[in-house]
C-alpha cells in the first residue's frame, strides 16, 4: 500500500515527494567519498554526490529502513537526512555508519579509507561541538538518550580528539558530555 501511494505521488508530479523509492537495487553500492567533509554538518555535498541514491531527499521513516540495511546505505541515508534536518541524531548516525565503512574497507578504492576515517572522526566531534544536548529515541519513540556520550566514546575508540570535552557520570548514573577548559 505504501509503495502504491508513493508511486501515485511520483506520477502526479508532486514536488515534495522526495523519498526513497523502495525496490531500488542498492546491492553493489560502495562508498565513494565526494568531499572530505561529506556527511559532516554543515557540509551539504552529499546532495550532489552522484553515488548517493538519496540526492533528492529521504523521508523520516525511510531513513531508518535504509539505515538498518548496511553501512554504506546508512551513511547516505543519514547524511541526506542531516542536510534536511541538522540534528545531533542525524550527525551521530552518519558518523556511526562511516565507522564500519572504514573498518570493513567498504570503499571503492583503498586510498579512500583515510577520508572515511576523517569523516567519521569529524562527525563524532561535530556532535560534541554542535549538538551536545541532542537526543535519539528507541524505535517506539518512547525512550530517549543523549547522543553526545556515545559520540565521545566512539571518538575515543577511533583515536580522535576529545580535547575540550569530558564524559561524566551524573548522580543518577547517566552519562553526559560537558565542555571543559
C-alpha positions as CSV (number, residue, x, y, z in Angstrom):
1,X,0.0,0.0,0.0
2,X,2.8,2.4,0.9
3,X,4.6,1.7,-2.3
4,X,1.5,2.2,-4.3
5,X,0.8,5.6,-2.7
6,X,4.4,6.7,-3.2
7,X,4.2,5.6,-6.9
8,X,0.9,7.6,-7.3
9,X,2.5,10.7,-5.7
10,X,5.5,10.4,-8.0
11,X,3.3,10.0,-11.1
12,X,1.3,13.1,-10.1
13,X,4.5,15.1,-10.1
14,X,4.3,16.2,-6.5
15,X,7.4,18.2,-5.9
16,X,7.5,17.4,-2.2
17,X,7.6,13.6,-2.8
18,X,11.4,13.4,-2.4
19,X,11.5,9.9,-0.9
20,X,13.5,6.7,-1.2
21,X,12.0,4.5,-3.9
22,X,11.5,1.2,-2.3
23,X,12.8,-1.6,-4.5
24,X,15.7,0.4,-5.8
25,X,18.6,-2.1,-6.1
26,X,21.5,-0.9,-3.9
27,X,23.3,-4.2,-3.7
28,X,26.5,-3.1,-5.3
29,X,26.6,0.3,-3.7
30,X,30.1,1.2,-2.5
31,X,31.2,4.3,-0.7
32,X,32.9,6.8,-2.9
33,X,33.6,10.0,-0.8
34,X,32.7,13.0,-2.8
35,X,34.3,15.5,-0.5
36,X,36.4,15.4,2.7
37,X,33.5,16.9,4.7
38,X,30.7,14.8,3.2
39,X,28.2,13.8,6.0
40,X,29.7,16.4,8.4
41,X,27.5,19.3,9.4
42,X,27.1,21.9,7.8
43,X,28.5,20.4,4.6
44,X,25.8,19.5,2.0
45,X,28.0,17.9,-0.7
46,X,26.1,14.6,-0.2
47,X,23.2,16.2,-2.1
48,X,25.3,16.5,-5.3
49,X,27.3,13.2,-4.8
50,X,26.4,11.1,-7.9
51,X,26.9,7.9,-5.8
52,X,24.2,9.0,-3.3
53,X,20.9,7.3,-4.3
54,X,19.0,9.7,-2.0
55,X,20.2,13.0,-3.5
56,X,16.5,14.1,-3.9
57,X,15.8,13.6,-0.2
58,X,14.7,10.9,2.1
59,X,11.7,10.6,4.3
60,X,11.6,10.3,8.1
61,X,10.6,6.6,8.1
62,X,12.7,5.6,5.0
63,X,15.9,6.8,6.6
64,X,15.6,4.2,9.4
65,X,14.5,1.5,6.9
66,X,17.6,2.1,4.8
67,X,20.0,2.7,7.8
68,X,19.3,-0.8,9.1
69,X,20.4,-2.4,5.8
70,X,24.2,-1.8,5.7
71,X,26.7,0.9,6.5
72,X,27.1,2.5,3.0
73,X,23.3,2.7,2.6
74,X,23.0,4.0,6.1
75,X,25.7,6.7,5.6
76,X,24.0,8.1,2.5
77,X,20.5,8.0,4.1
78,X,21.6,9.7,7.3
79,X,23.9,12.2,5.7
80,X,21.0,13.2,3.4
81,X,18.7,13.5,6.4
82,X,21.3,15.6,8.2
83,X,21.1,18.2,5.3
84,X,17.3,18.2,5.6
85,X,17.2,18.4,9.4
86,X,20.5,19.2,11.1
87,X,20.4,17.3,14.4
88,X,22.8,15.5,16.6
89,X,20.9,12.3,16.0
90,X,21.5,12.5,12.2
91,X,25.1,13.6,12.7
92,X,25.8,10.7,15.1
93,X,24.2,8.1,12.9
94,X,26.0,9.4,9.9
95,X,29.4,9.2,11.6
96,X,28.4,5.8,13.2
97,X,27.7,4.4,9.6
98,X,31.1,5.8,8.4
99,X,33.0,3.9,11.1
100,X,32.3,0.4,9.7
101,X,32.8,1.6,6.2
102,X,36.3,2.4,7.3
103,X,36.8,-0.7,9.5
104,X,35.4,-3.1,6.9
105,X,37.0,-1.3,4.0
106,X,33.7,-0.8,2.1
107,X,35.1,1.9,-0.2
108,X,35.6,1.7,-3.9
109,X,39.4,2.5,-3.6
110,X,41.7,1.7,-0.7
111,X,43.0,5.3,-0.6
112,X,39.5,6.5,0.3
113,X,39.8,4.8,3.7
114,X,41.7,7.7,5.1
115,X,39.0,10.1,4.0
116,X,36.3,7.9,5.5
117,X,38.2,7.7,8.8
118,X,38.4,11.5,8.9
119,X,34.7,11.8,8.0
120,X,33.7,9.6,11.0
121,X,36.0,11.4,13.4
122,X,34.8,14.8,12.2
123,X,31.2,13.7,12.5
124,X,31.6,12.5,16.1
125,X,33.5,15.6,17.0
126,X,30.7,17.7,15.4
127,X,28.2,16.0,17.7
128,X,30.2,17.3,20.7
129,X,30.7,20.8,19.3
130,X,27.3,21.5,17.7
131,X,24.8,19.0,19.2
132,X,25.9,18.2,22.7
133,X,22.3,18.2,24.1
134,X,20.6,16.3,21.2
135,X,18.9,13.0,21.7
136,X,17.8,9.9,19.8
137,X,14.8,7.7,20.5
138,X,14.2,4.0,20.7
139,X,12.0,2.6,17.8
140,X,8.8,3.2,19.8
141,X,9.6,6.9,20.3
142,X,9.1,6.4,24.0
143,X,12.6,6.4,25.4
144,X,15.4,8.7,24.6
145,X,19.1,9.2,25.4
146,X,21.8,11.8,24.6
147,X,23.9,11.0,21.6
148,X,27.0,13.0,22.8
149,X,28.2,10.3,25.3
150,X,28.1,7.7,22.5
151,X,29.8,10.1,20.1
152,X,32.5,10.7,22.7
153,X,33.1,7.0,23.3
154,X,33.3,6.3,19.5
155,X,35.7,9.2,19.1
156,X,37.9,7.8,21.8
157,X,37.7,4.3,20.3
158,X,38.9,5.7,16.9
159,X,41.7,7.7,18.5
160,X,40.1,11.0,17.7
161,X,40.4,14.3,19.6
162,X,38.2,14.7,22.6
163,X,40.0,17.7,24.0
164,X,37.8,20.4,25.4
165,X,35.1,17.8,26.5
166,X,34.7,15.3,29.2
167,X,32.4,12.4,29.7
168,X,31.0,12.4,33.2
169,X,28.6,10.2,35.1
170,X,25.8,12.0,36.9
171,X,24.3,11.1,40.3
172,X,21.5,9.2,38.7
173,X,24.1,7.0,36.8
174,X,23.5,8.6,33.3
175,X,26.4,9.9,31.3
176,X,26.7,13.4,29.8
177,X,29.3,15.3,27.9
178,X,30.4,18.6,29.2
179,X,32.7,21.2,27.9
180,X,35.9,21.7,29.9
181,X,38.6,24.4,29.7
